[in-house]
Amino acid sequence: MAGFMGEHGPHARRWNARGLRWWVLSALTEGPKTGAEITHWIEAKSDGMWHPSPGSLYPLLGQLREEGVLRRDEEGRYELVFSTGPVFWKIASSPMNLDTAVRELEGYACYIEDLSRATDISAYRERIEAVWKKLGLVLGKG
């Protein structure tokens, strides 16, 4: 996956916006892991582009435990409390703040724009307009 973790390209925004939380949760979908195993997993999946520091990883693991997302087994391995069903993906993909949410919207808008050049998206017109209307109402309140 050349360029997947680079500064440019379609995945750069997701890398910056999701950061470590997304990667940790993704690693644990494959089963329980120690902090060191999570670090090695991320390094392997990023083709060596990222080696998260213990100073970033372990506080996040603690936070995820406090949130009830993870638990730690007797052997010191972290595991997901939820399976990879809807609850998990809601936790993994939920924006952490407004800036992240806006970045996600920008990314999805670019994706839909690109898709519309190669695919007929008219079946989604009403849904896209409904989202547009909601955003317009939000902006009208601010």
The first five atom37 places (N, CA, C, CB, O) and aatype in JSON, in Angstrom:
{
  "aatype": [12, 0, 7, 13, 12, 7, 6, 8, 7, 14, 8, 0, 1, 1, 17, 2, 0, 1, 7, 10, 1, 17, 17, 19, 10, 15, 0, 10, 16, 6, 7, 14, 11, 16, 7, 0, 6, 9, 16, 8, 17, 9, 6, 0, 11, 15, 3, 7, 12, 17, 8, 14, 15, 14, 7, 15, 10, 18, 14, 10, 10, 7, 5, 10, 1, 6, 6, 7, 19, 10, 1, 1, 3, 6, 6, 7, 1, 18, 6, 10, 19, 13, 15, 16, 7, 14, 19, 13, 17, 11, 9, 0, 15, 15, 14, 12, 2, 10, 3, 16, 0, 19, 1, 6, 10, 6, 7, 18, 0, 4, 18, 9, 6, 3, 10, 15, 1, 0, 16, 3, 9, 15, 0, 18, 1, 6, 1, 9, 6, 0, 19, 17, 11, 11, 10, 7, 10, 19, 10, 7, 11, 7],
  "atom_mask": [
    [1, 1, 1, 1, 1],
    [1, 1, 1, 1, 1],
    [1, 1, 1, 0, 1],
    [1, 1, 1, 1, 1],
    [1, 1, 1, 1, 1],
    [1, 1, 1, 0, 1],
    [1, 1, 1, 1, 1],
    [1, 1, 1, 1, 1],
    [1, 1, 1, 0, 1],
    [1, 1, 1, 1, 1],
    [1, 1, 1, 1, 1],
    [1, 1, 1, 1, 1],
    [1, 1, 1, 1, 1],
    [1, 1, 1, 1, 1],
    [1, 1, 1, 1, 1],
    [1, 1, 1, 1, 1],
    [1, 1, 1, 1, 1],
    [1, 1, 1, 1, 1],
    [1, 1, 1, 0, 1],
    [1, 1, 1, 1, 1],
    [1, 1, 1, 1, 1],
    [1, 1, 1, 1, 1],
    [1, 1, 1, 1, 1],
    [1, 1, 1, 1, 1],
    [1, 1, 1, 1, 1],
    [1, 1, 1, 1, 1],
    [1, 1, 1, 1, 1],
    [1, 1, 1, 1, 1],
    [1, 1, 1, 1, 1],
    [1, 1, 1, 1, 1],
    [1, 1, 1, 0, 1],
    [1, 1, 1, 1, 1],
    [1, 1, 1, 1, 1],
    [1, 1, 1, 1, 1],
    [1, 1, 1, 0, 1],
    [1, 1, 1, 1, 1],
    [1, 1, 1, 1, 1],
    [1, 1, 1, 1, 1],
    [1, 1, 1, 1, 1],
    [1, 1, 1, 1, 1],
    [1, 1, 1, 1, 1],
    [1, 1, 1, 1, 1],
    [1, 1, 1, 1, 1],
    [1, 1, 1, 1, 1],
    [1, 1, 1, 1, 1],
    [1, 1, 1, 1, 1],
    [1, 1, 1, 1, 1],
    [1, 1, 1, 0, 1],
    [1, 1, 1, 1, 1],
    [1, 1, 1, 1, 1],
    [1, 1, 1, 1, 1],
    [1, 1, 1, 1, 1],
    [1, 1, 1, 1, 1],
    [1, 1, 1, 1, 1],
    [1, 1, 1, 0, 1],
    [1, 1, 1, 1, 1],
    [1, 1, 1, 1, 1],
    [1, 1, 1, 1, 1],
    [1, 1, 1, 1, 1],
    [1, 1, 1, 1, 1],
    [1, 1, 1, 1, 1],
    [1, 1, 1, 0, 1],
    [1, 1, 1, 1, 1],
    [1, 1, 1, 1, 1],
    [1, 1, 1, 1, 1],
    [1, 1, 1, 1, 1],
    [1, 1, 1, 1, 1],
    [1, 1, 1, 0, 1],
    [1, 1, 1, 1, 1],
    [1, 1, 1, 1, 1],
    [1, 1, 1, 1, 1],
    [1, 1, 1, 1, 1],
    [1, 1, 1, 1, 1],
    [1, 1, 1, 1, 1],
    [1, 1, 1, 1, 1],
    [1, 1, 1, 0, 1],
    [1, 1, 1, 1, 1],
    [1, 1, 1, 1, 1],
    [1, 1, 1, 1, 1],
    [1, 1, 1, 1, 1],
    [1, 1, 1, 1, 1],
    [1, 1, 1, 1, 1],
    [1, 1, 1, 1, 1],
    [1, 1, 1, 1, 1],
    [1, 1, 1, 0, 1],
    [1, 1, 1, 1, 1],
    [1, 1, 1, 1, 1],
    [1, 1, 1, 1, 1],
    [1, 1, 1, 1, 1],
    [1, 1, 1, 1, 1],
    [1, 1, 1, 1, 1],
    [1, 1, 1, 1, 1],
    [1, 1, 1, 1, 1],
    [1, 1, 1, 1, 1],
    [1, 1, 1, 1, 1],
    [1, 1, 1, 1, 1],
    [1, 1, 1, 1, 1],
    [1, 1, 1, 1, 1],
    [1, 1, 1, 1, 1],
    [1, 1, 1, 1, 1],
    [1, 1, 1, 1, 1],
    [1, 1, 1, 1, 1],
    [1, 1, 1, 1, 1],
    [1, 1, 1, 1, 1],
    [1, 1, 1, 1, 1],
    [1, 1, 1, 1, 1],
    [1, 1, 1, 0, 1],
    [1, 1, 1, 1, 1],
    [1, 1, 1, 1, 1],
    [1, 1, 1, 1, 1],
    [1, 1, 1, 1, 1],
    [1, 1, 1, 1, 1],
    [1, 1, 1, 1, 1],
    [1, 1, 1, 1, 1],
    [1, 1, 1, 1, 1],
    [1, 1, 1, 1, 1],
    [1, 1, 1, 1, 1],
    [1, 1, 1, 1, 1],
    [1, 1, 1, 1, 1],
    [1, 1, 1, 1, 1],
    [1, 1, 1, 1, 1],
    [1, 1, 1, 1, 1],
    [1, 1, 1, 1, 1],
    [1, 1, 1, 1, 1],
    [1, 1, 1, 1, 1],
    [1, 1, 1, 1, 1],
    [1, 1, 1, 1, 1],
    [1, 1, 1, 1, 1],
    [1, 1, 1, 1, 1],
    [1, 1, 1, 1, 1],
    [1, 1, 1, 1, 1],
    [1, 1, 1, 1, 1],
    [1, 1, 1, 1, 1],
    [1, 1, 1, 1, 1],
    [1, 1, 1, 1, 1],
    [1, 1, 1, 0, 1],
    [1, 1, 1, 1, 1],
    [1, 1, 1, 1, 1],
    [1, 1, 1, 1, 1],
    [1, 1, 1, 0, 1],
    [1, 1, 1, 1, 1],
    [1, 1, 1, 0, 1]
  ],
  "atom_positions": [
    [[0.83, -1.19, 0.0], [0.0, 0.0, 0.0], [0.86, 1.24, 0.0], [-0.93, 0.0, 1.19], [0.83, 2.01, 0.96]],
    [[1.6, 1.43, -1.01], [2.49, 2.58, -1.09], [1.71, 3.87, -0.97], [3.29, 2.56, -2.4], [0.66, 4.04, -1.6]],
    [[2.22, 4.77, -0.17], [1.59, 6.07, -0.01], [0.43, 6.11, 0.96], [0.0, 0.0, 0.0], [-0.12, 7.19, 1.21]],
    [[0.05, 4.98, 1.52], [-1.12, 4.94, 2.39], [-0.97, 5.86, 3.59], [-1.38, 3.52, 2.86], [-1.92, 6.52, 4.0]],
    [[0.21, 5.89, 4.15], [0.41, 6.68, 5.35], [1.15, 7.98, 5.08], [1.16, 5.87, 6.37], [1.52, 8.69, 6.01]],
    [[1.36, 8.31, 3.84], [2.11, 9.52, 3.49], [1.37, 10.79, 3.84], [0.0, 0.0, 0.0], [0.23, 10.76, 4.32]],
    [[2.02, 11.91, 3.59], [1.42, 13.2, 3.89], [0.35, 13.57, 2.89], [2.48, 14.27, 3.93], [-0.5, 14.42, 3.17]],
    [[0.38, 12.95, 1.73], [-0.57, 13.29, 0.67], [-1.37, 12.06, 0.29], [0.16, 13.86, -0.56], [-1.06, 10.96, 0.74]],
    [[-2.38, 12.25, -0.51], [-3.16, 11.12, -0.98], [-4.48, 11.02, -0.26], [0.0, 0.0, 0.0], [-4.74, 11.74, 0.7]],
    [[-5.33, 10.12, -0.73], [-6.69, 10.05, -0.24], [-6.82, 9.64, 1.22], [-7.47, 9.11, -1.07], [-7.83, 9.92, 1.85]],
    [[-5.81, 8.97, 1.77], [-5.94, 8.5, 3.14], [-5.26, 9.4, 4.16], [-5.38, 7.12, 3.25], [-5.36, 9.16, 5.36]],
    [[-4.59, 10.44, 3.71], [-3.85, 11.3, 4.62], [-4.77, 11.95, 5.65], [-3.1, 12.38, 3.85], [-4.44, 12.02, 6.83]],
    [[-5.92, 12.41, 5.22], [-6.85, 13.08, 6.14], [-7.35, 12.1, 7.2], [-8.04, 13.67, 5.36], [-7.44, 12.46, 8.37]],
    [[-7.67, 10.87, 6.8], [-8.13, 9.88, 7.77], [-7.04, 9.59, 8.77], [-8.58, 8.59, 7.06], [-7.3, 9.43, 9.97]],
    [[-5.79, 9.5, 8.29], [-4.67, 9.24, 9.18], [-4.6, 10.32, 10.25], [-3.34, 9.16, 8.39], [-4.49, 10.01, 11.44]],
    [[-4.65, 11.58, 9.86], [-4.54, 12.67, 10.8], [-5.76, 12.79, 11.7], [-4.32, 13.97, 10.07], [-5.63, 13.06, 12.89]],
    [[-6.94, 12.59, 11.14], [-8.17, 12.78, 11.9], [-8.41, 11.65, 12.89], [-9.35, 12.91, 10.97], [-8.84, 11.91, 14.02]],
    [[-8.16, 10.45, 12.51], [-8.45, 9.32, 13.37], [-7.31, 8.99, 14.3], [-8.79, 8.11, 12.54], [-7.51, 8.57, 15.44]],
    [[-6.12, 9.18, 13.8], [-4.96, 8.94, 14.62], [-4.92, 7.56, 15.24], [0.0, 0.0, 0.0], [-5.38, 6.57, 14.67]],
    [[-4.37, 7.55, 16.39], [-4.07, 6.3, 17.07], [-5.31, 5.51, 17.48], [-3.25, 6.59, 18.28], [-5.29, 4.28, 17.42]],
    [[-6.36, 6.19, 17.88], [-7.56, 5.48, 18.34], [-8.07, 4.51, 17.28], [-8.67, 6.48, 18.7], [-8.33, 3.35, 17.59]],
    [[-8.21, 4.96, 16.06], [-8.72, 4.13, 14.98], [-7.81, 2.92, 14.77], [-8.85, 4.93, 13.68], [-8.29, 1.8, 14.61]],
    [[-6.5, 3.16, 14.78], [-5.55, 2.07, 14.55], [-5.57, 1.05, 15.67], [-4.15, 2.63, 14.39], [-5.5, -0.15, 15.4]],
    [[-5.66, 1.49, 16.9], [-5.71, 0.57, 18.03], [-6.95, -0.31, 17.94], [-5.69, 1.34, 19.37], [-6.87, -1.53, 18.08]],
    [[-8.08, 0.3, 17.69], [-9.32, -0.48, 17.59], [-9.26, -1.44, 16.41], [-10.53, 0.45, 17.45], [-9.74, -2.57, 16.51]],
    [[-8.69, -1.02, 15.31], [-8.55, -1.9, 14.15], [-7.65, -3.09, 14.48], [-7.99, -1.13, 12.96], [-7.95, -4.22, 14.1]],
    [[-6.55, -2.83, 15.17], [-5.63, -3.91, 15.55], [-6.34, -4.95, 16.41], [-4.41, -3.35, 16.31], [-6.14, -6.15, 16.25]],
    [[-7.16, -4.48, 17.32], [-7.82, -5.39, 18.25], [-8.98, -6.15, 17.64], [-8.3, -4.64, 19.45], [-9.5, -7.09, 18.25]],
    [[-9.42, -5.77, 16.45], [-10.45, -6.58, 15.78], [-9.9, -7.94, 15.4], [-10.99, -5.85, 14.53], [-10.66, -8.88, 15.17]],
    [[-8.58, -8.06, 15.34], [-7.95, -9.34, 15.0], [-7.69, -10.2, 16.23], [-6.65, -9.09, 14.27], [-7.18, -11.31, 16.11]],
    [[-8.02, -9.69, 17.4], [-7.84, -10.45, 18.63], [-7.05, -9.67, 19.65], [0.0, 0.0, 0.0], [-6.49, -8.62, 19.35]],
    [[-7.0, -10.2, 20.9], [-6.29, -9.51, 21.98], [-4.81, -9.33, 21.67], [-6.46, -10.27, 23.28], [-4.18, -10.17, 21.04]],
    [[-4.28, -8.2, 22.14], [-2.87, -7.88, 21.93], [-2.34, -7.09, 23.12], [-2.67, -7.09, 20.6], [-3.08, -6.35, 23.78]],
    [[-1.05, -7.25, 23.39], [-0.39, -6.38, 24.37], [-0.13, -5.03, 23.71], [0.95, -7.02, 24.9], [-0.3, -4.89, 22.49]],
    [[0.27, -4.06, 24.5], [0.61, -2.76, 23.93], [1.72, -2.86, 22.9], [0.0, 0.0, 0.0], [1.66, -2.23, 21.85]],
    [[2.74, -3.68, 23.2], [3.84, -3.85, 22.26], [3.36, -4.51, 20.97], [4.97, -4.7, 22.89], [3.79, -4.13, 19.88]],
    [[2.47, -5.48, 21.09], [1.93, -6.13, 19.89], [1.1, -5.17, 19.06], [1.07, -7.34, 20.28], [1.13, -5.23, 17.83]],
    [[0.37, -4.28, 19.71], [-0.4, -3.26, 18.99], [0.55, -2.34, 18.23], [-1.29, -2.43, 19.98], [0.32, -2.02, 17.06]],
    [[1.63, -1.93, 18.89], [2.62, -1.07, 18.25], [3.2, -1.75, 17.01], [3.74, -0.71, 19.23], [3.3, -1.14, 15.95]],
    [[3.58, -3.01, 17.14], [4.15, -3.75, 16.01], [3.13, -3.93, 14.89], [4.67, -5.11, 16.46], [3.48, -3.86, 13.71]],
    [[1.87, -4.15, 15.25], [0.8, -4.31, 14.26], [0.65, -3.03, 13.45], [-0.54, -4.68, 14.94], [0.57, -3.06, 12.22]],
    [[0.61, -1.9, 14.15], [0.46, -0.6, 13.46], [1.65, -0.35, 12.56], [0.3, 0.55, 14.49], [1.5, 0.09, 11.42]],
    [[2.83, -0.64, 13.06], [4.03, -0.44, 12.25], [3.99, -1.3, 10.99], [5.3, -0.76, 13.08], [4.34, -0.83, 9.9]],
    [[3.55, -2.54, 11.13], [3.46, -3.44, 9.96], [2.39, -2.98, 8.98], [3.17, -4.88, 10.42], [2.62, -2.95, 7.77]],
    [[1.23, -2.61, 9.48], [0.14, -2.2, 8.61], [0.41, -0.87, 7.93], [-1.14, -2.11, 9.4], [-0.15, -0.59, 6.87]],
    [[1.25, -0.04, 8.53], [1.59, 1.26, 7.92], [2.86, 1.15, 7.09], [1.76, 2.33, 9.01], [3.44, 2.17, 6.72]],
    [[3.28, -0.06, 6.79], [4.5, -0.29, 6.01], [5.7, 0.43, 6.62], [4.3, 0.17, 4.56], [6.54, 0.97, 5.91]],
    [[5.76, 0.42, 7.96], [6.88, 1.02, 8.66], [6.85, 2.53, 8.76], [0.0, 0.0, 0.0], [7.81, 3.14, 9.23]],
    [[5.75, 3.14, 8.31], [5.67, 4.6, 8.31], [5.38, 5.18, 9.7], [4.59, 5.06, 7.35], [5.66, 6.36, 9.95]],
    [[4.83, 4.36, 10.6], [4.5, 4.88, 11.92], [4.78, 3.83, 12.98], [3.04, 5.31, 11.99], [4.4, 2.67, 12.84]],
    [[5.45, 4.25, 14.02], [5.72, 3.44, 15.19], [5.24, 4.27, 16.38], [7.27, 3.05, 15.31], [5.99, 5.1, 16.9]],
    [[3.99, 4.05, 16.82], [3.47, 4.9, 17.9], [4.32, 4.78, 19.17], [2.02, 4.52, 18.21], [4.79, 3.7, 19.53]],
    [[4.51, 5.89, 19.83], [5.32, 5.9, 21.05], [4.51, 5.37, 22.22], [5.84, 7.33, 21.35], [3.28, 5.51, 22.25]],
    [[5.18, 4.76, 23.2], [4.49, 4.31, 24.41], [3.78, 5.46, 25.11], [5.47, 3.65, 25.37], [2.74, 5.27, 25.74]],
    [[4.35, 6.67, 25.01], [3.74, 7.84, 25.64], [2.42, 8.25, 25.01], [0.0, 0.0, 0.0], [1.64, 8.97, 25.63]],
    [[2.16, 7.8, 23.8], [0.87, 8.03, 23.15], [-0.06, 6.84, 23.31], [1.07, 8.34, 21.67], [-1.25, 6.99, 23.57]],
    [[0.51, 5.65, 23.16], [-0.3, 4.43, 23.14], [-0.92, 4.1, 24.49], [0.53, 3.27, 22.68], [-2.13, 3.89, 24.58]],
    [[-0.11, 4.06, 25.54], [-0.62, 3.58, 26.82], [-1.66, 4.51, 27.46], [0.52, 3.38, 27.77], [-2.62, 4.02, 28.05]],
    [[-1.5, 5.83, 27.38], [-2.6, 6.68, 27.87], [-3.9, 6.44, 27.1], [-2.21, 8.15, 27.78], [-4.98, 6.47, 27.68]],
    [[-3.8, 6.22, 25.77], [-5.0, 5.94, 24.99], [-5.63, 4.62, 25.41], [-4.67, 5.9, 23.49], [-6.85, 4.53, 25.53]],
    [[-4.81, 3.6, 25.64], [-5.35, 2.32, 26.1], [-6.08, 2.49, 27.43], [-4.22, 1.28, 26.24], [-7.13, 1.9, 27.65]],
    [[-5.53, 3.3, 28.31], [-6.2, 3.59, 29.58], [-7.52, 4.31, 29.38], [0.0, 0.0, 0.0], [-8.52, 3.99, 30.02]],
    [[-7.52, 5.27, 28.47], [-8.75, 6.01, 28.17], [-9.82, 5.07, 27.61], [-8.47, 7.15, 27.18], [-10.98, 5.14, 28.0]],
    [[-9.41, 4.2, 26.69], [-10.38, 3.26, 26.09], [-10.92, 2.28, 27.13], [-9.72, 2.49, 24.93], [-12.07, 1.85, 27.04]],
    [[-10.1, 1.93, 28.1], [-10.58, 1.08, 29.2], [-11.6, 1.85, 30.04], [-9.4, 0.6, 30.1], [-12.65, 1.31, 30.4]],
    [[-11.3, 3.1, 30.35], [-12.23, 3.93, 31.14], [-13.55, 4.12, 30.41], [-11.6, 5.29, 31.44], [-14.6, 4.18, 31.05]],
    [[-13.5, 4.21, 29.08], [-14.71, 4.37, 28.28], [-15.49, 3.06, 28.17], [-14.36, 4.88, 26.88], [-16.62, 3.06, 27.67]],
    [[-14.91, 1.96, 28.62], [-15.59, 0.68, 28.53], [-15.47, 0.02, 27.17], [0.0, 0.0, 0.0], [-16.23, -0.91, 26.87]],
    [[-14.54, 0.48, 26.36], [-14.36, -0.07, 25.02], [-13.45, -1.29, 25.06], [-13.77, 1.0, 24.08], [-13.65, -2.24, 24.31]],
    [[-12.45, -1.26, 25.94], [-11.48, -2.34, 26.07], [-11.48, -2.89, 27.48], [-10.08, -1.86, 25.69], [-11.94, -2.25, 28.42]],
    [[-10.95, -4.1, 27.6], [-10.62, -4.65, 28.9], [-9.24, -5.29, 28.76], [-11.7, -5.69, 29.4], [-8.79, -5.59, 27.65]],
    [[-8.6, -5.5, 29.87], [-7.27, -6.11, 29.88], [-7.37, -7.47, 30.53], [-6.22, -5.2, 30.63], [-7.89, -7.6, 31.64]],
    [[-6.88, -8.5, 29.84], [-6.98, -9.86, 30.39], [-5.84, -10.13, 31.38], [-6.96, -10.9, 29.25], [-4.98, -9.28, 31.62]],
    [[-5.86, -11.33, 31.95], [-4.88, -11.7, 32.98], [-3.45, -11.68, 32.46], [-5.21, -13.09, 33.52], [-2.51, -11.5, 33.23]],
    [[-3.28, -11.85, 31.17], [-1.95, -11.88, 30.57], [-1.48, -10.49, 30.1], [-1.94, -12.85, 29.39], [-0.44, -10.36, 29.47]],
    [[-2.27, -9.46, 30.42], [-1.9, -8.1, 30.05], [-2.24, -7.72, 28.63], [0.0, 0.0, 0.0], [-1.78, -6.69, 28.12]],
    [[-3.06, -8.54, 27.97], [-3.46, -8.22, 26.6], [-4.78, -7.47, 26.63], [-3.59, -9.5, 25.73], [-5.66, -7.75, 27.45]],
    [[-4.9, -6.51, 25.73], [-6.11, -5.72, 25.61], [-7.04, -6.39, 24.61], [-5.8, -4.26, 25.18], [-6.59, -6.92, 23.59]],
    [[-8.33, -6.35, 24.92], [-9.31, -6.92, 23.99], [-10.54, -6.03, 23.95], [-9.7, -8.36, 24.41], [-10.84, -5.31, 24.91]],
    [[-11.24, -6.09, 22.84], [-12.45, -5.3, 22.67], [-13.57, -5.85, 23.53], [-12.88, -5.27, 21.2], [-13.72, -7.06, 23.66]],
    [[-14.34, -4.95, 24.12], [-15.52, -5.36, 24.87], [-16.65, -5.68, 23.89], [-15.95, -4.25, 25.86], [-17.44, -6.59, 24.13]],
    [[-16.71, -4.94, 22.79], [-17.72, -5.15, 21.77], [-17.11, -5.9, 20.6], [-18.32, -3.8, 21.29], [-15.91, -5.81, 20.34]],
    [[-17.93, -6.64, 19.91], [-17.46, -7.29, 18.69], [-17.33, -6.22, 17.61], [-18.44, -8.44, 18.24], [-17.42, -5.02, 17.89]],
    [[-17.12, -6.65, 16.39], [-17.0, -5.69, 15.3], [-18.36, -5.35, 14.72], [-16.09, -6.23, 14.21], [-18.47, -5.01, 13.54]],
    [[-19.39, -5.43, 15.52], [-20.74, -5.09, 15.07], [-20.96, -3.59, 15.08], [0.0, 0.0, 0.0], [-20.01, -2.81, 15.17]],
    [[-22.21, -3.17, 14.98], [-22.55, -1.75, 14.86], [-22.05, -0.88, 16.02], [-24.03, -1.6, 14.75], [-21.63, 0.25, 15.79]],
    [[-22.09, -1.39, 17.25], [-21.64, -0.59, 18.39], [-20.15, -0.29, 18.26], [-21.93, -1.33, 19.73], [-19.71, 0.83, 18.49]],
    [[-19.37, -1.3, 17.88], [-17.93, -1.09, 17.71], [-17.65, -0.03, 16.66], [-17.24, -2.4, 17.32], [-16.88, 0.9, 16.91]],
    [[-18.27, -0.16, 15.49], [-17.95, 0.78, 14.42], [-18.44, 2.18, 14.74], [-18.56, 0.31, 13.1], [-17.86, 3.16, 14.27]],
    [[-19.49, 2.3, 15.54], [-19.92, 3.63, 15.98], [-18.84, 4.26, 16.85], [-21.27, 3.55, 16.75], [-18.53, 5.44, 16.71]],
    [[-18.28, 3.47, 17.75], [-17.22, 3.96, 18.63], [-15.97, 4.3, 17.81], [-16.87, 2.92, 19.71], [-15.35, 5.34, 18.02]],
    [[-15.62, 3.42, 16.89], [-14.39, 3.6, 16.11], [-14.49, 4.77, 15.16], [-14.07, 2.34, 15.34], [-13.48, 5.43, 14.88]],
    [[-15.68, 5.05, 14.64], [-15.78, 6.06, 13.6], [-16.38, 7.38, 14.08], [-16.59, 5.54, 12.48], [-16.47, 8.33, 13.29]],
    [[-16.78, 7.47, 15.32], [-17.37, 8.71, 15.81], [-16.34, 9.82, 15.87], [-18.0, 8.51, 17.18], [-15.25, 9.63, 16.4]],
    [[-16.68, 10.99, 15.34], [-15.76, 12.12, 15.45], [-15.52, 12.47, 16.91], [-16.3, 13.34, 14.69], [-16.44, 12.39, 17.72]],
    [[-14.31, 12.85, 17.23], [-13.96, 13.19, 18.6], [-14.29, 14.64, 18.94], [-12.48, 12.93, 18.83], [-14.44, 14.99, 20.11]],
    [[-14.42, 15.5, 17.9], [-14.75, 16.9, 18.14], [-15.29, 17.5, 16.84], [-13.5, 17.68, 18.65], [-15.33, 16.84, 15.81]],
    [[-15.69, 18.75, 16.91], [-16.3, 19.4, 15.75], [-15.31, 19.53, 14.59], [-16.82, 20.78, 16.13], [-15.69, 19.33, 13.44]],
    [[-14.06, 19.85, 14.89], [-13.06, 19.97, 13.82], [-12.94, 18.65, 13.06], [-11.69, 20.38, 14.41], [-12.88, 18.65, 11.83]],
    [[-12.89, 17.55, 13.78], [-12.8, 16.24, 13.14], [-14.05, 15.96, 12.31], [-12.61, 15.13, 14.19], [-13.95, 15.43, 11.2]],
    [[-15.21, 16.32, 12.82], [-16.46, 16.1, 12.08], [-16.46, 16.89, 10.77], [-17.67, 16.49, 12.94], [-16.87, 16.37, 9.73]],
    [[-16.02, 18.13, 10.82], [-15.98, 18.96, 9.61], [-14.97, 18.39, 8.61], [-15.61, 20.43, 9.96], [-15.25, 18.36, 7.41]],
    [[-13.83, 17.94, 9.09], [-12.85, 17.31, 8.2], [-13.44, 16.07, 7.54], [-11.57, 16.94, 8.97], [-13.22, 15.83, 6.35]],
    [[-14.19, 15.3, 8.29], [-14.84, 14.11, 7.73], [-15.84, 14.51, 6.65], [-15.55, 13.31, 8.83], [-15.89, 13.89, 5.59]],
    [[-16.63, 15.56, 6.92], [-17.58, 16.03, 5.92], [-16.87, 16.47, 4.64], [-18.41, 17.2, 6.48], [-17.31, 16.15, 3.54]],
    [[-15.76, 17.19, 4.8], [-14.99, 17.63, 3.64], [-14.5, 16.43, 2.84], [-13.8, 18.49, 4.08], [-14.55, 16.42, 1.61]],
    [[-14.02, 15.42, 3.55], [-13.53, 14.22, 2.88], [-14.63, 13.48, 2.14], [0.0, 0.0, 0.0], [-14.44, 13.05, 1.01]],
    [[-15.79, 13.34, 2.79], [-16.9, 12.66, 2.13], [-17.42, 13.46, 0.94], [-18.03, 12.43, 3.13], [-17.82, 12.87, -0.07]],
    [[-17.42, 14.78, 1.05], [-17.85, 15.6, -0.09], [-16.93, 15.38, -1.28], [-17.88, 17.09, 0.29], [-17.39, 15.28, -2.42]],
    [[-15.62, 15.32, -1.03], [-14.66, 15.05, -2.11], [-14.89, 13.66, -2.69], [-13.22, 15.18, -1.61], [-14.82, 13.47, -3.91]],
    [[-15.15, 12.7, -1.84], [-15.4, 11.33, -2.29], [-16.63, 11.26, -3.19], [-15.57, 10.39, -1.08], [-16.59, 10.65, -4.26]],
    [[-17.71, 11.88, -2.76], [-18.95, 11.87, -3.55], [-18.73, 12.6, -4.87], [-20.12, 12.52, -2.77], [-19.22, 12.16, -5.91]],
    [[-18.0, 13.71, -4.83], [-17.69, 14.44, -6.06], [-16.91, 13.55, -7.03], [-16.88, 15.73, -5.74], [-17.24, 13.48, -8.21]],
    [[-15.88, 12.87, -6.53], [-15.1, 11.96, -7.39], [-15.97, 10.84, -7.93], [-13.92, 11.37, -6.61], [-15.9, 10.49, -9.11]],
    [[-16.78, 10.27, -7.07], [-17.66, 9.17, -7.47], [-18.64, 9.6, -8.54], [-18.4, 8.62, -6.26], [-18.95, 8.84, -9.45]],
    [[-19.15, 10.83, -8.42], [-20.14, 11.32, -9.38], [-19.58, 11.47, -10.78], [-20.69, 12.66, -8.91], [-20.34, 11.5, -11.76]],
    [[-18.28, 11.57, -10.9], [-17.65, 11.69, -12.22], [-17.64, 10.36, -12.97], [-16.21, 12.21, -12.08], [-17.61, 10.34, -14.2]],
    [[-17.68, 9.26, -12.22], [-17.59, 7.94, -12.84], [-18.85, 7.1, -12.68], [-16.43, 7.2, -12.27], [-18.99, 6.06, -13.32]],
    [[-19.76, 7.54, -11.83], [-20.93, 6.74, -11.49], [-22.18, 7.63, -11.44], [-20.73, 6.01, -10.14], [-22.1, 8.8, -11.08]],
    [[-23.29, 7.06, -11.8], [-24.56, 7.77, -11.68], [-25.01, 7.71, -10.22], [-25.66, 7.16, -12.64], [-25.34, 6.64, -9.72]],
    [[-25.01, 8.84, -9.56], [-25.4, 8.88, -8.15], [-26.81, 9.45, -7.95], [-24.39, 9.71, -7.36], [-27.18, 9.8, -6.84]],
    [[-27.57, 9.53, -9.01], [-28.9, 10.14, -8.93], [-29.82, 9.42, -7.93], [-29.56, 10.15, -10.3], [-30.73, 10.04, -7.39]],
    [[-29.59, 8.15, -7.68], [-30.42, 7.42, -6.72], [-30.23, 7.96, -5.3], [-30.08, 5.91, -6.76], [-31.05, 7.71, -4.42]],
    [[-29.16, 8.69, -5.08], [-28.86, 9.23, -3.75], [-29.17, 10.73, -3.64], [-27.41, 9.0, -3.42], [-28.9, 11.35, -2.61]],
    [[-29.74, 11.28, -4.68], [-29.99, 12.72, -4.72], [-30.81, 13.21, -3.53], [-30.71, 13.08, -6.01], [-30.43, 14.2, -2.89]],
    [[-31.91, 12.55, -3.21], [-32.76, 13.0, -2.11], [-32.03, 12.95, -0.77], [-34.04, 12.16, -2.03], [-32.16, 13.85, 0.05]],
    [[-31.25, 11.9, -0.56], [-30.52, 11.77, 0.7], [-29.43, 12.83, 0.81], [-29.91, 10.37, 0.81], [-29.23, 13.41, 1.88]],
    [[-28.74, 13.08, -0.27], [-27.7, 14.11, -0.26], [-28.32, 15.47, -0.01], [-26.9, 14.1, -1.58], [-27.78, 16.28, 0.75]],
    [[-29.46, 15.74, -0.65], [-30.15, 17.02, -0.44], [-30.63, 17.15, 1.0], [-31.33, 17.16, -1.4], [-30.61, 18.25, 1.56]],
    [[-31.07, 16.05, 1.62], [-31.52, 16.09, 3.01], [-30.35, 16.45, 3.94], [-32.14, 14.72, 3.43], [-30.51, 17.22, 4.89]],
    [[-29.19, 15.89, 3.67], [-28.0, 16.23, 4.46], [-27.65, 17.7, 4.26], [-26.79, 15.32, 4.06], [-27.36, 18.41, 5.22]],
    [[-27.68, 18.14, 3.02], [-27.4, 19.55, 2.7], [-28.36, 20.47, 3.47], [-27.53, 19.79, 1.16], [-27.94, 21.49, 4.02]],
    [[-29.63, 20.1, 3.5], [-30.64, 20.91, 4.19], [-30.35, 20.97, 5.69], [-32.05, 20.34, 3.95], [-30.43, 22.04, 6.29]],
    [[-30.0, 19.83, 6.29], [-29.67, 19.82, 7.72], [-28.49, 20.71, 8.02], [-29.38, 18.4, 8.2], [-28.49, 21.47, 8.99]],
    [[-27.47, 20.63, 7.18], [-26.29, 21.48, 7.39], [-26.64, 22.95, 7.24], [-25.19, 21.1, 6.41], [-26.12, 23.79, 7.98]],
    [[-27.52, 23.25, 6.27], [-27.98, 24.63, 6.1], [-28.71, 25.15, 7.32], [0.0, 0.0, 0.0], [-28.55, 26.31, 7.69]],
    [[-29.52, 24.3, 7.94], [-30.23, 24.71, 9.15], [-29.25, 24.96, 10.29], [-31.25, 23.64, 9.55], [-29.41, 25.9, 11.06]],
    [[-28.24, 24.12, 10.41], [-27.23, 24.3, 11.44], [-26.52, 25.63, 11.25], [-26.22, 23.15, 11.43], [-26.31, 26.38, 12.21]],
    [[-26.15, 25.91, 10.02], [-25.43, 27.17, 9.75], [-26.33, 28.38, 9.97], [-24.89, 27.19, 8.31], [-25.87, 29.44, 10.39]],
    [[-27.61, 28.22, 9.7], [-28.55, 29.32, 9.92], [-28.73, 29.64, 11.39], [0.0, 0.0, 0.0], [-29.07, 30.77, 11.74]],
    [[-28.5, 28.65, 12.27], [-28.63, 28.87, 13.71], [-27.41, 29.56, 14.3], [-28.86, 27.56, 14.41], [-27.5, 30.2, 15.35]],
    [[-26.25, 29.42, 13.62], [-24.99, 29.91, 14.18], [-24.77, 31.32, 13.89], [0.0, 0.0, 0.0], [-23.76, 31.89, 14.3]]
  ]
}
